[in-house]
Amino acid sequence: MEKARPAGGLRRVRLERFPVDLWTRADAETRDLMREFVLMTIDHDHAVPRQLLQIVSELQERYGAISSDQTARLERARQAGQQTIDELVYEVPAGIAGDIRRLGEILDQADEYCRRGEHLLSLASSPGAKAFRDWFLDEFTHQLGGAEPTPWPESRQARELANAASP
């Protein structure tokens, strides 16, 4: 297996046996949350929604072009009813790991904010969306640190999700 390597200042991150259905669920939940957070910050200053919107805006500005091909491929797979994509490859700046960790922390804070239910209609991430998100973000940080890819079905998150769903 080829490790993440520099390529014109970029590093390769491979997401193997990518679960299109979980991506679809996580993407929909995140979009719903973001819409609600935008509405909340129009008239009020809520720290967690403001922080999440800020980091998403920053990351989109810095790295948005990096994921456009993958997002289009995922959308085509979703529309075709495809359950998995064998391999999805991202070419990312090596320094992105800190931003990815920061995004994960803010998303976890957003989940906690949703659980408190004080100002939101949105619920915290579903178990499947949370497991997917953790795997997705971990794959970037781990591979940028030199680790080999862990396919979704072999990941800790997939096992924990399967065990939680078992009676």
N, CA, C and O of each residue as an XYZ file, in Angstrom:
668
protein
N       0.832     -1.184      0.000
C       0.000      0.000      0.000
C       0.874      1.244      0.000
O       1.897      1.303      0.682
N       0.459      2.226     -0.767
C       1.207      3.474     -0.860
C       0.771      4.416      0.264
O      -0.422      4.625      0.483
N       1.738      4.972      0.961
C       1.450      5.910      2.049
C       1.115      7.279      1.486
O       1.424      7.598      0.338
N       0.466      8.090      2.341
C       0.248      9.485      1.974
C       1.612     10.092      1.694
O       2.535      9.936      2.494
N       1.749     10.781      0.570
C       3.058     11.291      0.188
C       2.917     12.684     -0.401
O       1.857     13.054     -0.904
N       3.992     13.445     -0.332
C       3.948     14.774     -0.935
C       3.744     14.661     -2.439
O       4.340     13.799     -3.086
N       2.925     15.507     -2.984
C       2.724     15.584     -4.427
C       2.452     17.046     -4.734
O       1.315     17.504     -4.621
N       3.494     17.790     -5.124
C       3.318     19.209     -5.383
C       2.888     19.967     -4.143
O       2.060     20.874     -4.231
N       3.438     19.610     -2.979
C       3.065     20.277     -1.740
C       1.834     19.690     -1.084
O       1.404     20.165     -0.033
N       1.267     18.675     -1.684
C       0.057     18.049     -1.155
C       0.349     16.641     -0.667
O       1.339     16.020     -1.056
N      -0.529     16.152      0.189
C      -0.440     14.768      0.674
C      -1.709     14.042      0.260
O      -2.788     14.632      0.192
N      -1.563     12.775     -0.011
C      -2.688     11.946     -0.448
C      -3.331     11.275      0.761
O      -2.652     10.679      1.596
N      -4.657     11.386      0.833
C      -5.451     10.689      1.843
C      -6.457      9.823      1.094
O      -7.234     10.317      0.277
N      -6.431      8.519      1.387
C      -7.324      7.566      0.729
C      -8.377      7.078      1.720
O      -8.057      6.586      2.802
N      -9.630      7.224      1.328
C     -10.735      6.715      2.134
C     -11.261      5.487      1.418
O     -11.819      5.577      0.325
N     -11.075      4.338      2.051
C     -11.378      3.061      1.408
C     -12.705      2.486      1.896
O     -13.065      2.559      3.071
N     -13.419      1.902      0.907
C     -14.744      1.307      1.152
C     -15.640      2.333      1.851
O     -16.247      2.077      2.891
N     -15.683      3.488      1.229
C     -16.380      4.660      1.719
C     -17.891      4.409      1.732
O     -18.461      4.055      0.699
N     -18.551      4.587      2.886
C     -19.994      4.301      3.004
C     -20.848      5.481      2.516
O     -21.031      6.466      3.231
N     -21.354      5.364      1.314
C     -22.129      6.446      0.709
C     -23.388      6.738      1.519
O     -23.762      7.900      1.679
N     -24.042      5.704      2.030
C     -25.269      5.922      2.802
C     -25.009      6.717      4.085
O     -25.795      7.600      4.429
N     -23.935      6.422      4.786
C     -23.613      7.176      6.001
C     -23.177      8.594      5.662
O     -23.511      9.534      6.382
N     -22.437      8.753      4.576
C     -22.068     10.102      4.144
C     -23.317     10.917      3.851
O     -23.402     12.083      4.235
N     -24.292     10.309      3.171
C     -25.530     11.003      2.827
C     -26.255     11.465      4.086
O     -26.715     12.604      4.165
N     -26.352     10.575      5.067
C     -27.027     10.911      6.322
C     -26.270     12.020      7.064
O     -26.871     13.000      7.504
N     -24.963     11.861      7.198
C     -24.152     12.854      7.910
C     -24.210     14.205      7.204
O     -24.304     15.244      7.858
N     -24.154     14.195      5.881
C     -24.204     15.434      5.112
C     -25.541     16.141      5.323
O     -25.571     17.353      5.533
N     -26.635     15.403      5.271
C     -27.960     16.001      5.466
C     -28.097     16.575      6.871
O     -28.606     17.682      7.043
N     -27.646     15.829      7.875
C     -27.735     16.316      9.244
C     -26.888     17.577      9.442
O     -27.315     18.510     10.122
N     -25.716     17.606      8.863
C     -24.843     18.768      8.996
C     -25.442     19.980      8.292
O     -25.397     21.091      8.820
N     -26.000     19.772      7.110
C     -26.631     20.885      6.391
C     -27.808     21.459      7.192
O     -27.966     22.677      7.276
N     -28.633     20.580      7.780
C     -29.752     21.049      8.605
C     -29.248     21.870      9.782
O     -29.786     22.936     10.082
N     -28.218     21.370     10.444
C     -27.658     22.066     11.600
C     -27.093     23.424     11.186
O     -27.317     24.425     11.866
N     -26.369     23.457     10.085
C     -25.766     24.709      9.629
C     -26.845     25.749      9.304
O     -26.688     26.922      9.642
N     -27.937     25.332      8.652
C     -29.024     26.266      8.351
C     -29.598     26.858      9.633
O     -29.842     28.061      9.726
N     -29.809     25.992     10.615
C     -30.361     26.471     11.877
C     -29.380     27.396     12.594
O     -29.786     28.408     13.165
N     -28.101     27.056     12.568
C     -27.100     27.903     13.207
C     -27.023     29.277     12.531
O     -26.847     30.290     13.209
N     -27.152     29.316     11.209
C     -27.153     30.602     10.508
C     -28.319     31.452     11.007
O     -28.145     32.633     11.307
N     -29.500     30.859     11.094
C     -30.667     31.603     11.572
C     -30.476     32.081     13.006
O     -30.869     33.195     13.352
N     -29.872     31.236     13.840
C     -29.668     31.611     15.244
C     -28.735     32.801     15.395
O     -28.927     33.632     16.283
N     -27.746     32.887     14.551
C     -26.741     33.944     14.720
C     -27.160     35.267     14.095
O     -26.465     36.271     14.247
N     -28.279     35.277     13.399
C     -28.747     36.530     12.805
C     -29.101     37.540     13.895
O     -28.711     38.705     13.816
N     -29.833     37.096     14.902
C     -30.307     38.014     15.947
C     -29.613     37.839     17.288
O     -29.730     38.709     18.151
N     -28.899     36.746     17.488
C     -28.302     36.466     18.795
C     -26.866     36.003     18.627
O     -26.487     35.477     17.580
N     -26.077     36.202     19.661
C     -24.683     35.774     19.633
C     -24.542     34.506     20.471
O     -24.336     34.574     21.683
N     -24.653     33.364     19.826
C     -24.470     32.075     20.484
C     -23.076     31.576     20.121
O     -22.757     31.438     18.940
N     -22.248     31.306     21.116
C     -20.834     31.003     20.891
C     -20.613     29.782     20.007
O     -19.867     29.867     19.032
N     -21.237     28.654     20.319
C     -20.976     27.427     19.553
C     -21.432     27.578     18.109
O     -20.659     27.257     17.206
N     -22.655     28.054     17.842
C     -23.030     28.235     16.431
C     -22.098     29.186     15.697
O     -21.735     28.927     14.550
N     -21.708     30.274     16.332
C     -20.813     31.235     15.703
C     -19.463     30.586     15.387
O     -18.922     30.778     14.298
N     -18.917     29.815     16.340
C     -17.616     29.165     16.135
C     -17.687     28.145     14.999
O     -16.781     28.075     14.168
N     -18.766     27.352     14.960
C     -18.894     26.347     13.911
C     -19.022     27.016     12.546
O     -18.350     26.614     11.596
N     -19.868     28.021     12.441
C     -20.020     28.714     11.166
C     -18.708     29.349     10.725
O     -18.381     29.353      9.538
N     -17.960     29.884     11.684
C     -16.685     30.518     11.365
C     -15.670     29.503     10.836
O     -15.016     29.747      9.822
N     -15.539     28.364     11.524
C     -14.544     27.389     11.062
C     -14.959     26.772      9.731
O     -14.104     26.527      8.879
N     -16.240     26.519      9.534
C     -16.686     25.969      8.253
C     -16.399     26.968      7.134
O     -15.943     26.581      6.058
N     -16.661     28.241      7.382
C     -16.372     29.270      6.390
C     -14.870     29.336      6.086
O     -14.470     29.419      4.925
N     -14.047     29.297      7.132
C     -12.592     29.341      6.944
C     -12.105     28.146      6.139
O     -11.316     28.294      5.206
N     -12.580     26.962      6.507
C     -12.131     25.751      5.822
C     -12.615     25.726      4.377
O     -11.886     25.294      3.484
N     -13.834     26.185      4.147
C     -14.353     26.239      2.779
C     -13.508     27.198      1.935
O     -13.195     26.911      0.780
N     -13.149     28.323      2.518
C     -12.333     29.303      1.799
C     -10.948     28.739      1.484
O     -10.448     28.894      0.370
N     -10.332     28.083      2.471
C      -8.972     27.558      2.292
C      -8.920     26.304      1.441
O      -8.041     26.160      0.591
N      -9.873     25.379      1.671
C      -9.735     24.037      1.109
C     -10.909     23.584      0.246
O     -10.923     22.445     -0.221
N     -11.889     24.448      0.029
C     -13.107     24.043     -0.685
C     -12.852     23.420     -2.038
O     -13.512     22.449     -2.408
N     -11.917     23.955     -2.771
C     -11.640     23.438     -4.113
C     -11.056     22.024     -4.072
O     -11.174     21.273     -5.040
N     -10.432     21.668     -2.960
C      -9.799     20.351     -2.841
C     -10.819     19.223     -2.929
O     -10.518     18.150     -3.452
N     -12.028     19.464     -2.418
C     -12.998     18.377     -2.319
C     -14.086     18.410     -3.383
O     -14.985     17.570     -3.353
N     -14.040     19.340     -4.311
C     -15.133     19.472     -5.273
C     -15.299     18.219     -6.149
O     -16.428     17.794     -6.390
N     -14.220     17.634     -6.618
C     -14.321     16.417     -7.443
C     -14.882     15.252     -6.643
O     -15.706     14.488     -7.147
N     -14.436     15.112     -5.389
C     -14.916     14.013     -4.548
C     -16.394     14.201     -4.209
O     -17.159     13.236     -4.198
N     -16.790     15.432     -3.935
C     -18.190     15.701     -3.624
C     -19.067     15.369     -4.828
O     -20.138     14.784     -4.668
N     -18.634     15.727     -6.007
C     -19.393     15.406     -7.220
C     -19.477     13.890     -7.406
O     -20.531     13.367     -7.768
N     -18.391     13.197     -7.164
C     -18.389     11.735     -7.288
C     -19.336     11.100     -6.265
O     -20.068     10.162     -6.582
N     -19.312     11.618     -5.048
C     -20.214     11.107     -4.009
C     -21.671     11.361     -4.369
O     -22.524     10.499     -4.160
N     -21.951     12.513     -4.897
C     -23.325     12.831     -5.286
C     -23.799     11.910     -6.402
O     -24.940     11.448     -6.377
N     -22.941     11.636     -7.378
C     -23.308     10.696     -8.448
C     -23.567      9.300     -7.876
O     -24.512      8.624     -8.284
N     -22.724      8.872     -6.930
C     -22.903      7.554     -6.309
C     -24.209      7.501     -5.529
O     -24.929      6.504     -5.582
N     -24.513      8.569     -4.807
C     -25.761      8.626     -4.041
C     -26.961      8.523     -4.975
O     -27.882      7.746     -4.724
N     -26.951      9.304     -6.048
C     -28.066      9.298     -6.993
C     -28.234      7.943     -7.669
O     -29.349      7.555     -8.019
N     -27.139      7.227     -7.853
C     -27.178      5.904     -8.480
C     -27.547      4.802     -7.492
O     -27.720      3.649     -7.887
N     -27.668      5.146     -6.212
C     -28.003      4.146     -5.204
C     -26.829      3.271     -4.812
O     -27.013      2.192     -4.249
N     -25.634      3.726     -5.106
C     -24.420      2.973     -4.778
C     -24.205      2.999     -3.264
O     -24.305      4.061     -2.650
N     -23.914      1.852     -2.655
C     -23.738      1.764     -1.208
C     -22.345      2.173     -0.750
O     -22.193      2.783      0.309
N     -21.327      1.839     -1.542
C     -19.954      2.178     -1.171
C     -19.175      2.632     -2.403
O     -19.546      2.345     -3.541
N     -18.099      3.339     -2.143
C     -17.111      3.675     -3.162
C     -15.832      3.000     -2.702
O     -15.390      3.201     -1.571
N     -15.239      2.203     -3.571
C     -14.045      1.448     -3.190
C     -12.944      2.339     -2.639
O     -12.330      2.021     -1.620
N     -12.697      3.449     -3.309
C     -11.631      4.345     -2.852
C     -11.949      5.772     -3.290
O     -12.286      6.030     -4.445
N     -11.833      6.677     -2.343
C     -11.989      8.099     -2.601
C     -10.679      8.749     -2.187
O     -10.245      8.590     -1.046
N     -10.042      9.477     -3.096
C      -8.716     10.032     -2.836
C      -8.791     11.551     -2.774
O      -9.355     12.202     -3.654
N      -8.215     12.092     -1.722
C      -8.092     13.533     -1.541
C      -6.612     13.894     -1.580
O      -5.780     13.165     -1.041
N      -6.286     14.997     -2.204
C      -4.941     15.566     -2.182
C      -5.059     16.825     -1.334
O      -5.701     17.792     -1.743
N      -4.441     16.817     -0.152
C      -4.618     17.907      0.811
C      -3.272     18.444      1.282
O      -2.272     17.727      1.262
N      -3.248     19.714      1.707
C      -2.016     20.249      2.286
C      -1.662     19.490      3.562
O      -2.544     19.159      4.354
N      -0.392     19.219      3.761
C       0.045     18.480      4.958
C      -0.364     19.189      6.237
O      -0.610     18.527      7.245
N      -0.444     20.501      6.227
C      -0.775     21.266      7.420
C      -2.241     21.308      7.781
O      -2.613     22.000      8.728
N      -3.083     20.597      7.066
C      -4.519     20.630      7.300
C      -4.946     19.854      8.555
O      -6.065     20.036      9.033
N      -4.082     19.004      9.088
C      -4.464     18.133     10.211
C      -4.989     18.928     11.407
O      -5.975     18.526     12.024
N      -4.354     20.033     11.740
C      -4.807     20.847     12.869
C      -6.199     21.413     12.638
O      -7.017     21.449     13.557
N      -6.470     21.853     11.418
C      -7.793     22.373     11.091
C      -8.849     21.266     11.176
O      -9.973     21.503     11.618
N      -8.484     20.077     10.755
C      -9.417     18.955     10.811
C      -9.743     18.607     12.259
O     -10.903     18.371     12.595
N      -8.725     18.573     13.115
C      -8.975     18.306     14.540
C      -9.882     19.380     15.144
O     -10.804     19.079     15.901
N      -9.604     20.626     14.795
C     -10.407     21.742     15.305
C     -11.859     21.609     14.853
O     -12.772     21.837     15.647
N     -12.085     21.248     13.602
C     -13.441     21.048     13.096
C     -14.145     19.944     13.879
O     -15.299     20.106     14.277
N     -13.459     18.822     14.103
C     -14.052     17.724     14.874
C     -14.451     18.154     16.273
O     -15.518     17.783     16.762
N     -13.595     18.935     16.916
C     -13.898     19.417     18.273
C     -15.124     20.322     18.274
O     -15.979     20.208     19.152
N     -15.214     21.215     17.302
C     -16.358     22.125     17.226
C     -17.638     21.349     16.904
O     -18.696     21.659     17.451
N     -17.557     20.350     16.029
C     -18.740     19.538     15.732
C     -19.195     18.760     16.961
O     -20.396     18.605     17.181
N     -18.258     18.270     17.761
C     -18.629     17.607     19.010
C     -19.298     18.590     19.964
O     -20.264     18.242     20.642
N     -18.786     19.818     20.016
C     -19.417     20.845     20.851
C     -20.819     21.165     20.337
O     -21.737     21.388     21.126
N     -20.984     21.186     19.021
C     -22.306     21.441     18.440
C     -23.279     20.325     18.822
O     -24.444     20.592     19.117
N     -22.803     19.070     18.818
C     -23.658     17.961     19.254
C     -24.107     18.160     20.701
O     -25.278     17.966     21.027
N     -23.177     18.545     21.555
C     -23.524     18.779     22.959
C     -24.515     19.934     23.071
O     -25.456     19.870     23.861
N     -24.314     20.960     22.306
C     -25.217     22.107     22.280
C     -26.623     21.655     21.877
O     -27.612     22.094     22.464
N     -26.708     20.777     20.876
C     -27.999     20.244     20.433
C     -28.649     19.393     21.520
O     -29.862     19.463     21.719
N     -27.847     18.588     22.225
C     -28.392     17.741     23.296
C     -29.043     18.579     24.398
O     -30.053     18.175     24.974
N     -28.467     19.735     24.685
C     -29.043     20.606     25.722
C     -30.404     21.123     25.299
O     -31.251     21.392     26.151
N     -30.634     21.267     24.000
C     -31.946     21.618     23.474
C     -32.473     22.982     23.855
O     -33.682     23.214     23.814
N     -31.599     23.877     24.220
C     -32.065     25.184     24.681
C     -32.558     26.089     23.548
O     -33.546     26.802     23.722
N     -31.904     26.073     22.418
C     -32.211     27.037     21.369
C     -32.455     26.384     20.008
O     -32.632     27.090     19.016
N     -32.467     25.080     19.944
C     -32.454     24.408     18.646
C     -33.624     23.465     18.427
O     -34.208     22.926     19.367
N     -33.940     23.288     17.163
C     -34.833     22.219     16.753
C     -34.021     20.992     16.348
O     -34.489     19.860     16.474
N     -32.792     21.227     15.858
C     -31.924     20.131     15.412
C     -31.501     19.264     16.583
O     -31.294     19.736     17.701
N     -31.383     17.995     16.287
C     -30.898     17.043     17.276
C     -29.400     16.860     17.103
O     -28.836     17.225     16.071
N     -28.759     16.295     18.113
C     -27.349     15.924     17.989
C     -27.225     14.909     16.854
O     -28.209     14.280     16.466
N     -26.028     14.757     16.334
C     -25.782     13.800     15.250
C     -26.296     12.422     15.624
O     -26.170     11.988     16.769
N     -26.876     11.738     14.646
C     -27.296     10.359     14.866
C     -26.048      9.511     15.089
O     -24.954      9.916     14.698
N     -26.194      8.341     15.711
C     -25.014      7.492     15.941
C     -24.257      7.168     14.651
O     -23.026      7.160     14.642
N     -24.983      6.901     13.568
C     -24.318      6.589     12.306
C     -23.554      7.773     11.743
O     -22.427      7.629     11.268
N     -24.175      8.949     11.799
C     -23.506     10.156     11.286
C     -22.286     10.491     12.132
O     -21.250     10.884     11.596
N     -22.398     10.339     13.439
C     -21.258     10.626     14.333
C     -20.117      9.641     14.077
O     -18.957     10.043     13.991
N     -20.444      8.356     13.957
C     -19.407      7.348     13.692
C     -18.708      7.636     12.366
O     -17.482      7.581     12.276
N     -19.496      7.943     11.342
C     -18.912      8.262     10.046
C     -18.009      9.485     10.144
O     -16.878      9.470      9.660
N     -18.513     10.539     10.769
C     -17.733     11.779     10.898
C     -16.409     11.526     11.604
O     -15.370     12.021     11.169
N     -16.439     10.756     12.692
C     -15.208     10.467     13.426
C     -14.225      9.682     12.563
O     -13.029      9.976     12.557
N     -14.728      8.678     11.831
C     -13.856      7.895     10.948
C     -13.263      8.791      9.862
O     -12.059      8.757      9.609
N     -14.106      9.580      9.234
C     -13.680     10.454      8.141
C     -12.571     11.397      8.607
O     -11.518     11.474      7.974
N     -12.796     12.102      9.692
C     -11.804     13.056     10.191
C     -10.550     12.343     10.696
O      -9.433     12.805     10.463
N     -10.736     11.212     11.391
C      -9.578     10.448     11.872
C      -8.712      9.952     10.729
O      -7.485      9.949     10.838
N      -9.333      9.533      9.635
C      -8.548      9.053      8.500
C      -7.620     10.153      7.978
O      -6.470      9.882      7.633
N      -8.102     11.360      7.920
C      -7.239     12.456      7.469
C      -6.081     12.656      8.436
O      -4.921     12.669      8.023
N      -6.384     12.810      9.710
C      -5.300     13.103     10.659
C      -4.335     11.929     10.785
O      -3.125     12.136     10.874
N      -4.848     10.704     10.795
C      -3.966      9.541     10.930
C      -3.085      9.360      9.690
O      -1.882      9.127      9.812
N      -3.674      9.464      8.514
C      -2.876      9.282      7.301
C      -1.874     10.422      7.111
O      -0.761     10.195      6.639
N      -2.258     11.626      7.470
C      -1.298     12.726      7.381
C      -0.146     12.527      8.354
O       0.943     13.066      8.159
N      -0.394     11.749      9.403
C       0.660     11.403     10.352
C       1.462     10.183      9.932
O       2.371      9.766     10.650
N       1.137      9.599      8.770
C       1.905      8.472      8.248
C       1.239      7.119      8.343
O       1.820      6.129      7.899
N       0.031      7.032      8.909
C      -0.656      5.746      9.039
C      -1.239      5.303      7.698
O      -1.487      6.112      6.803
N      -1.446      4.010      7.594
C      -2.109      3.439      6.423
C      -3.616      3.671      6.539
O      -4.128      3.849      7.644
N      -4.333      3.671      5.409
C      -5.789      3.832      5.456
C      -6.463      2.666      6.191
O      -6.014      1.522      6.114
N      -7.525      2.975      6.887
C      -8.371      1.957      7.508
C      -9.718      2.014      6.801
O     -10.446      2.995      6.953
N     -10.066      0.981      6.030
C     -11.361      0.988      5.350
C     -12.499      1.097      6.376
O     -12.392      0.596      7.496
N     -13.569      1.751      5.977
C     -14.701      1.937      6.884
C     -15.105      0.646      7.597
O     -15.197      0.653      8.825
N     -15.352     -0.468      6.888
C     -15.843     -1.665      7.596
C     -14.871     -2.208      8.649
O     -15.285     -2.908      9.573
N     -13.590     -1.890      8.511
C     -12.584     -2.373      9.464
C     -12.281     -1.359     10.566
O     -11.450     -1.622     11.435
N     -12.930     -0.235     10.538
C     -12.631      0.835     11.490
C     -13.265      0.568     12.856
O     -14.248     -0.163     12.977
N     -12.680      1.175     13.857
C     -13.217      1.120     15.214
C     -14.635      1.682     15.228
O     -15.513      1.137     15.896
N     -14.859      2.758     14.501
C     -16.166      3.406     14.494
C     -17.235      2.491     13.901
O     -18.350      2.426     14.419
N     -16.906      1.786     12.825
C     -17.878      0.863     12.217
C     -18.195     -0.280     13.168
O     -19.353     -0.678     13.300
N     -17.172     -0.809     13.833
C     -17.407     -1.899     14.806
C     -18.279     -1.417     15.962
O     -19.222     -2.101     16.358
N     -17.964     -0.237     16.503
C     -18.755      0.288     17.610
C     -20.200      0.550     17.190
O     -21.126      0.289     17.958
N     -20.395      1.059     15.991
C     -21.743      1.307     15.492
C     -22.512     -0.003     15.332
O     -23.685     -0.086     15.697
N     -21.845     -1.033     14.784
C     -22.480     -2.337     14.625
C     -22.819     -2.953     15.982
O     -23.892     -3.530     16.156
N     -21.902     -2.830     16.939
C     -22.160     -3.383     18.282
C     -23.299     -2.655     18.980
O     -24.084     -3.274     19.698
N     -23.394     -1.351     18.777
C     -24.476     -0.571     19.399
C     -25.825     -0.940     18.799
O     -26.847     -0.877     19.483
N     -25.837     -1.326     17.524
C     -27.081     -1.686     16.852
C     -27.510     -3.110     17.153
O     -28.669     -3.467     16.944
N     -26.579     -3.934     17.646
C     -26.907     -5.326     17.979
C     -27.687     -5.383     19.275
O     -27.407     -4.623     20.202
N     -28.678     -6.290     19.351
C     -29.467     -6.400     20.597
C     -28.682     -6.959     21.749
O     -29.218     -7.105     22.847
